[in-house]
Structures are given as structure tokens and as C-alpha cells.
Amino acid sequence: MDDLLNRTRAAVWHPCTQMKQLEAAPPLAIARGEGPWLIGPDGRRYLDAISSWWVNLFGHCNPRINAAITDQLGKIEHVMLAGATHEPVVELSERLAQLIGLGHAFYGSDGASATEIALKMSAHFWRNTGQAEKHGFISLKNGYHGETVGALSVTDIPLFKSTYAPLLRHTVQVPTPDARLAEPGETAEAYALRCAEALEAHLAVHAAETAAFIVEPLVQGATGMAMYHPAYLKRVRELCTRYQVHLIADEIAVGFGRTGTMFACEQAAIRPDFICLSKGITGGYLALSAVLTTDEVYAAFYGDATARGFLHSHSYTGNPLACRAALAVLDIFEHDNVIAANRVRSIEFTHILAELAAHHRVRHFRHVGMVWAFDVADAAPGFSARFHQAALAQGVFIRPIGNTVYAMPPYVTSAEEMRGLADAMLICLDQPDV
Ligand SMILES: Cc1ncc(COP(=O)(O)O)c(C=O)c1O
């Protein structure tokens, strides 16, 4: 195992990592997975409490997803999607359109490529409809939409963004409806609506130069699971329609059941102009993202002039293996009635976490669907790394964001496994040096 850790340090540049820190805290070597468990070469088991960066839905090495990919491997592994098509990409596009009420799925690979696609498509739509000056973007304070240059421009997390500021285009951030920021006595809903007023004030002046407002519906994940009231989405939908600005729902993290409905926008009964999907779309198996939009947007690109079309591409767009994994995921949602089952699971797991919620170090315990989070009141610098290490010793793979600890387990996690997770988190919180 030491040999693998030495080799990874020598050969791999790990993501979102100051590599020197791996000297003191080497990455966890994983040899295989089984349901919600990650298993090391030494056979030690770790509960994957954060679904491997929020991508895994139905456990590692899921037999049904494995079978779909294996079957597809015997047919065609990949064919370029410009000038060719195939059954898995067509069926996936049809089924996503039916679920979401938007269509013409355009595929990318990772989440950030979906953000790029939605931003470019929005600005290009306005250009194609004679309003080329509408190319500005608005996003939420503390929002996260990925880290390629365009996506980072609408992201608002200084640690990831500041260094690259000279490379980025100017965008505008409006106040976040994060319920923790409500005034004493103010409800989450009232606060959310107050934040929407700030968006309206901006749109009233700048709509003519604005293409789109991009938002993470209900949960701002990467900033530390900031949750907010769905009234915000309802209101900003109205505002975007009134001021003729696109609403882009970045459901990359929250889509596919994470917030308790298949898509988070459903809780506000709204339809965005664009939806960005990735992460759970393949159950955490293969890199795939998709952007779906309205018929109106699609029609504005349709015509005789080549340059009017959306001339964007990625080599692996619509990869058949990834599409088959995604179709297997949709089958599991349907056959196992996952959304209804998760409703029960979510209530049960929240009960299991009650002792944790009442712990004297815990503040702002919050929960929506299959996401639970809390802030640790007296977290000293380095808390996240110490908690991570302490949890590993308890057989749990979890990575706090700053002083926020969160759990986003695969949907196949049992009540007993959740109890184990709650106990492990309590043990970590009770350690004076964590
Ligand atoms: C809301 C949101 N958008 C976009 C992204 C970027 O996705 P990726 O890391 O696959 O590029 C993430 C990743 O965490 C995300 O949470």
C-alpha cells in the first residue's frame, strides 16, 4: 500500500489538493467498492458518506448498472456524435425530456462542461434573435458551477476563483438566499423573497445586457450545503420571465433525487430555460453531462446558416457506455420507486441523526431530501482535515467543507449503516483535538 501512495504522489496530480499536504495525510487507497462501501487493498471498509463527490446514487459496483455497461461494451463503446447517432443517446434524450419537460439534450462530459454549454447557448440565443448585447451573466453569492474558465466566472468561491481572476470574464453576484443568513425572527421564506428583490433591482437596470441568471436550486453545495426556501426559485422564475433573462438551473449536484424530488426545481413548481445535469446521471460510473432547453431556444439555432447552429463539441459527447449507465439509473428510479422510498428513508435518517443535531458543538443542523449538514461552532483552522482523518479511523469517508460537516450517502445506504455514520460523527465531534 505504501508503494501505491508513493507512486500516486510521484505520478498523479490530485484534484483540489495542495500536493505537499499528502506527505502528512496520504490519500485513501481504494481497491474496490460494494454498495455504499469503499474497500482498501488491506480489506478495510469505509462508508462512502459523500457518495464520492456526490455522484454515486445506487452504490459501488451496482449489478444492474454493471450489466448495462457490460452489455453495451459488446456492441459499441464509442462513436462520435457529430454525423452519427445511436440508440442509447436517443433513448436517454427522450426519457430525460419526458421527465423534465425540456428537450433537445446536448451532451458534455463533466459538470463544468454543462455549465459552459448553457452559458454559451444562452448568449448565442440572444445573438441569433437580434440582441447580441445580452451576454452578461448573474449568479448567486457563494455559488459554484465548476472550474473551467467560463464556469469559474459564474462561481463565487474565493479560494477557487481569486487566483484566476485575471483570466475570467466579469459577472454579477446577487445575495444568496442561504437560510442561515436570515435576520433573527425572519423566516427562511421571507429572507429568500428579500434576496429576490435584490435580483429584481439589478434586472430592472441591467436586463438589456444580461443573458442569464444561473442558480443551484435549493442547495448551494460547494460553499458548504447552504440551503434555501423554494419560494426563491418561484420568484426568480417570475422575474427572469418578466425581464426576458434566461434562468439556468444547475442541477448538477441536486438532480436525480438528491433533494427529495427527481429534480429540485419541482419543489418550486418551475421550469427553467436550461437545466444542467451531471454527477448522479450515470450513478457515479462515467463522466456524462447534459443540458436541456426549451423549444424556443432550440428553434433560434435552427436554420440554413451554419454559424447560427450551436457549434460546440466534446470528443466524448453522448458516449454510448455513459448513456447506457444513465439509462440503467433511470430504470432503477422507475422500477424501485426510488423517490417514494427515499421520502421514507429521509425521515428515518433524520431521526437517526437527532442526537447529532442536538450536540453542543453543532449549529444550523439542516436537511433536505438525502442531504444532511451542520456547522461546527468552535472549529479551529484545519478542522476539515482533522475531522476527515478522525472519521477514517471510524471507517467513514467524509470530507467537511470548512466548518460544515455534511452527509450525502448513496440511496442504498441502510438505516443500520446510517446509525454507524451518526455514531462515527459523534465520536469525532467528542474528540477534543478535532
Ligand atoms: C452545482 C455544481 N455545478 C457544477 C459542478 C461542476 O461539476 P464537475 O466537477 O463535474 O465539473 C459541480 C461540482 O461539484 C456542482 O456541484
The ligand as an ORCA input file, in Angstrom:
! r2SCAN-3c Opt
* xyz 0 1
  C     -23.657     22.702     -8.697
  C     -22.417     22.251     -9.418
  N     -22.198     22.681    -10.665
  C     -21.130     22.282    -11.370
  C     -20.196     21.423    -10.825
  C     -19.013     21.008    -11.617
  O     -19.064     19.665    -11.945
  P     -17.721     18.884    -12.356
  O     -16.895     18.807    -11.100
  O     -18.180     17.546    -12.811
  O     -17.063     19.686    -13.411
  C     -20.390     20.957     -9.516
  C     -19.405     20.069     -8.891
  O     -19.372     19.871     -7.708
  C     -21.527     21.387     -8.796
  O     -21.751     20.995     -7.541
*
